[in-house]
Amino acid sequence: MSGMQQPAALPQIVSPQMLRKVAYASCIGSMVEWYDFFIYATASALVLNRLFFPTVSPLIGSLVALGTYAVGFVARPIGGLLFGSIGDRYGRKTALVTTLLIVGIATFVIGVMPTYATIGIAAPLTLLFIRLLHGFGIGGEQGNAILITCEHAPAARRGFYGSWVQLGAPAGFVLPLGIFAVLGWLLSDAQFLAWGWRIPFLLSLLLVGIGLYIRLNLTESPLFTRLRERAHGERHPLGRVLREHPRALALGCGAKIAESTVFTCFAVIVTAYAASRGVARSVMTTATLIGILVELATLPAFGLLSDRLGRRPVYLLGVAVSAALTVPVFACVYYGATGVLWLLLTAMLAIGHSAMYGPQAAYFAELFPTGMRSSGVSFVQQIGGMVGSVGTLGAGWLLQAAGGAPWLLAGYIILTCVLSFACIVALGETAPRRGHSGDFSAGTPAPA
């Protein structure tokens, strides 16, 4: 690819003020939707098992509640593929506003709905349906949020501005933890179980209002607008990207798998495993919180670094660090070495995961041309993410097969890193070269 002759880039037509506005809006809007998505996971472990699945044991109730959480991951590809096509046909902004409303209203409904004691089996079934809506909406949001930012950004700083969208996931993960912690401090257990748990879900309506106001005041992607001025939107963008860019889709999904697996395992699953080993939940919560807070700073740093060095070397760094730290993190949990656990977990999230997730927005966006970019990016993000996230649901089986030791699970995580490493090497570099910026409208297909 280094010798490939590329046409000149489109002239920059976005003012610095609008560019900053788009970056902030994408970050805040994504944070709101990920808040809605992750708040269910926090509530599942604390209260939903007792209020919506009371007829089974506490352990089974927690597993069932988390099972409905996993349904959201299964629904994400459906939303991604549908709203990817909508983004290519009708605009990124239209898709973003619609998904925000879907996710926000669904979350608010959880805050007002009756529990099992009032409506019986209808309560858990309603939760299941709402989780489908959550996954459907967040799957459609992610790709279009990436594109409306990357398509506004100048070529030389596309990695940096694209990384602002990625801040939404860790910020949306931390916010529910903080709110539930404050409620646990202010309310008694009886008050929290009776009505306090509803407050974070009801707050979603306020956050959605803020996010909606910001997104409605955004300009549409200039590249999409220019495409629409020349011709109507692609009628079947998903079918076209499947026909014309199968290699980029397959390798992109492979590159996504390790990032998704690492975040799910080391931000969620490792806490439950540590509890089974007698490690205090507060220790794991604090360590995870520190790692994610540091990641809020390292994500844009790695996005900026990908503008200087290229997307591929930064991404490969994250994969290599994640593979190298997997066994040490699990060893600390298994042997109870909590003194250095927070440091290793912080390095895993703030370096390993962040170096993959930071440049990912620009990396995947640069693979596809404007007319089918939303469909292509959504496909990679959601199919690759689903394989990575749902694959980790077998963590319990791997732990049981190893008699409670984490080595089989650690081996699985390292295997996903090896797979992603190979896919990234094959995918090639997409960042603009020094001296000529390439044609972002046409995309940079993966080399044969």
N, C-alpha and C positions, 0 to 999 in steps of 0.2 A: 504493500500500500504506500510505502514511503515514496515510490517513484511515480505514483499515479498523478496524472495531470488533472487538476480540479479547477472548475470555473470560479470566478470571483464571487464573493459573498454579496448578499443583498445589502444595500446601504442601510446604515443604522437610522431609524426614524423615531425611536422612542426617547423621550426626554429623560434625563436622570431622575427627575422627580417622579415621573410615572413608573420608571423602573423600580425605584425603591418602594413605591406604593404597591406595585404588583408583588414584589418579594415579601413585604410585610403581610399583605392580604393572604397570600398563598400559605404562609407560615401559620397565621392565626386561624384561617379556615380549616387547614389540615389538622391543627391542634384540636379544634372543636370536634371534628369528626372522629379523630382517634380517641379523644376523651370519651365520647359516647361509646366507642367500640370497646375500650379497655375497662370502663367503669363496671361493666358486667362481670369481668373476671374478678375484680376486687370484691364486689358484692357477693359473688358466688361462694367465695371462701369464708365470708364473714356471716352472711345472713340468709341468702336465698335458699340454701339447702334446708334450713329449718322452717321457712315460711311457705315454700312452694313444693317441697318434697318431704313432708314430715312423716310419711307412713313408712319410710325406710330408715335404716340405721344412719347415724351421722356421717360415717365414712362413705357409705353408698350414696347418701344424699349429696355430699360434696362432689363425688365423682359424676353423678348424673347432672348436677348443676354445671360442672365444668364441661360435661359432654355437650350440653346445649350451647356453651361458649364456643366449642369447636365447630358447631354447625355454622357459625358465622364465617369461619375460614373456608368452608365448603361452598358457601354462597358467594364469596368474593369473586371467583372467576366469572360467574354468570353476570354479575353486575359490571365487572370490568369489560367483558366482551360487548355487552349491550351499550353501556355508556361510552365505550371506546368508539363504537360506530356512530353514536349520537354526536360525540365530540368532533368527528371527522365530517359529518354531514351538516350539522347545525351550529357548531361552534363550541369551543372549550368552555366559555362562560355559561352557556345554557346548561351544559352537563353539570357544572360545578354547583350552580344554584339549586338544581333539582336534587342532587345527591345530598346536599346539606339539609334540605327540608325533610327528605326521607329519613335520614339517620336521626336528626334532632327530634322530630315528632315521635318516632318510635321510642326513643329514650325517655321522653317526657311521659309517655303512656305507662311505662314501668313504674314511674313514681306515683301514679294515681290508681293503678289497677288493684283489685281485691286479691287477697292471698288464697291459699288452699282452704283455709278454715271457712272462707265465705263462699267461694264458687267451686270448690272441689277440683276435679281433674282439669277443668277449663283453665285454671291458673297456670300450671306448667305448660300446657299446650299453647297458651298465649305467649308465654316466654319464648317457647321454641320459634313461633312465628316472628316475634320481634327480633330474635337473633338472626333469622334469615334476612329480615329487612336491614339490620345492621351490616351484615356481610355484603349484601347487595349494594347498599349505598357506598360503603367505604371502598369496595372494589371499583366502583365507577368513578369515585373521586380522585383516587391516587394518580392515575395516568394523566387526567386532564389538568390537575393542579400542577404537575411537573411541567406540562407543555405550555401552559399559559405563562409560566415564568421563564422557561428556557427560550421560548419563541419571542419574548420581549427582550431578552438579555443580549448584549453584544457578544460576538464570538469569543473574544479573548477572555471573558469573565463568565462564560456560561456555566462552568463547573461550580463557581462560587455562588452565583445566584440560584442555581438549581438546588444546591445543598440547603438553602433556606426552606424549601418545601419539606425536606427530610426532617427538619427540626420538629415538625408537627407530631411525628410518632413518639419520640421520647418525651416530649413535653406533655402530650396527651396521656402518656403512661404514668408520669409522675403526678399530675394534677389530681386524679382520683385518690391516689395513695395519701396525698397531703390532706385532702378534704375529709376522708374517712378517719385519718389520724386525729384531726381537730375535733371531729364529732365524738370520737371515742374518749377524748380528754374532757369534753364539756358535758357529755351525757352519761347517765348511768346505763348499765346493760339493758335494763327494762325499757328505758326511754328509747334507746337506740333500736331495740328490737320492735318496739311498738310503732314508732313513726320516724325516728331519726335517720334510718337508712334511706328513706325516700328523698331526703334533701338533695343529695348529689344528683339524683335523676331529675328532680324538678329544676335545679340550677341549669340544666341543659338548655331549657327554653331561653334563658337570658343569654347564654353563650351563643346559641344559634342566631338569635336576633342580632347580636354584634357581628357575627361572621357573615350573615346575610346582607347586612347593610354595607359591609366592606366589599363583598363580592359584586353586589349590584352596581357599585361605583367604579368597577374596573373597566378598562377598555378591552375589547376582544384582541386575541393574538394578532399582531400585524401580519404575520406570515399567512395565517388562515384567512384574514380579511383580503389580502392580496390575491390569494388563490380563488376566493369566491368572486372577486371582481373579474377574473379572467374566465371562470367557468363555474358551473354549479358544483356543489360538493359531491364527492364520490358516492355513488348509490350503494355500492356493496364494498366498503373499504376492508372489512374483515376478510372476505373471500379473496380480495385482490392481494392483501398482504400475505395471506397463506400461500398463494400461488407464486408470488414474485420474490418473497423474502423468507423462505422456509429455513434457510441456514441461520440467518440472524435470529429468527424466533427460537430455534432449538438451542443455539449456543447462549442466547440471552437468558433463557429459562435455566440452563445449566449454571450460568454465572450467578443467578439469583438464589439458587437453592442453599448455598452455604450461608449467605447473609441471613436468610430467613430462619434457617435452622439454629444458627448461633444465637440470634436474639430470643427466639422462643425458649431455647434450652436454658440460657444463662440469665434471662430476665424473669422467667416464670417457673420452669420445671425444677431448676436447681434449688429453689427455695423449698418446694415441697419435699424434695429428696433430703435436704439438710434437716428438715423437721423430723423425718423418719429416722435420722441418725442421732437425734437428740440435741441438735444445734438449735439454740433459741431462735424463734422466728424474728425477734427484734434484731438479732445480729445479721441475719440474711437481708432483712428489709433495709437496714441501714447501709449495708455493703452495696446492695443493688441500687439504692437511691443515690449514693455517692457516684457510682459508675455512670448512671444515666445523667446526672447533673453535669459531670465533667464532659460527657458526650455532647451536651448542648454547645459546648465551646469547641470541641474538636471536629464536629461535623463540618461547619463552614471552613475550618482550617484545612481539612483534607479536600474539600471542594475547591478551595483556592489553589492548593498544591497540585491538584489534577489539571488546572489551567497552565501551570508552569512545567510540570513534568510529563503530563499525559494521564489519561484515565486509567490505562492498563497497569502501569507500575504501581500506582497508589492502591488500586483494587487488589492487585496481587499481594501487596504488603499486608493488607487486612486479612486476606485468606491465610497467609503464612503465619501471621501472629495468632490467629484464631486456632489453627491446627496445633501450634506449639504450646499454647496455654491450656488446651482442653484437659489433658491429663493432670497437670498441676492443680487446676481449680477443683476437679473432682477428688483428687487425692487429699486436698486440704479439708474438704467436707467429710470424706470417708474416715480420715484419721483424726478429725476434730481439731485441726490446726487453724483455729479461727483468727489467730493473731495476724496472719498475713493474707487471710482470705479476701479481705476488703481490697487489698492492693492488687491481687491477681484478678479479681472480678472487675475492678475498675479498668485495668489494662485490657481485659477481654472486651468490655463494652466500649470504652472510650478510644481504644486504638484498633483492636481487631475488627469489631463490628463497624465502628465509625469510618475506618478507611475504606470499607466496602460500600457503606450506605451513603457516605458523603458525595462521591463522584458518580453514584449510580444514576441519578436523575439525568444528568447531561450525557452520560455514557449510552444509556438506552435510547434517549431521544435522538441522538445523532445517528442511529442505525437506520432510521426510516424517513422517507420523504413526507412532506407536509400533508398531502392528501390522505395518507393512511397512517400517519404517525400516532394518533391517539389509539387506534386499534392495535398497532404493533406494540407500543409501550404498555398498554393495558394487558395485552396477552402475556407479555414477558413478566410483568410485575405480578399478575394474579395467578397464572399457571405455575410459574416458578415458585412464587410465594406459597401457594397451596401445597405443592409437593414438599417444600421445606418444612412448613408448619405442621401439616397433617402427618408427615413422616415421623415427627417427634412424638406423636400420640402413642407410638409404640415404645416410648421410653419405659413405661411401667412393665411391659413384657420383657424388655431387655434387662431391666434391673432384677426382675424376678428370675429370669433364666440364669443370671449370674449370682444368684443367692444373695441379692442385696448389694453386691459390689458394683461399682459404676463402670467397669472397664469395657463391657460390651457397648454400653451407650456412648462412652468416650470414643470407641473405635468407629461407631456409626457416624458421629459428628466429624471425625477426622476424614472418613471416607467421603462425606459430602464436600469437605474442603478440597480434597484431591480432585474430585469431579469438577468443581467450580474452577479450580486452578487451570485444569486442562482446557475448559471451555473458554476462559478468558484469554489464554495464550492463542487459541485458535481464532477467537473473535477479532483480534487485532486492535489497533489503535484508531480512535475516532476523533480525538481532539484536534482542533485546527493547528496546522503547522506554522512555525515561525516564518513570516514572509508571505504566506498566502493562506487565507482563512477557510477555503472550501465553500461549497454551496450547501448550506444547511437545509434549504428547501428540498434538495434532491436526496438527502440522506447519505450515509457512508456505509454501503452494504458490507457485510462480513466477507473477507477474502476467501476465495475457493482454495 
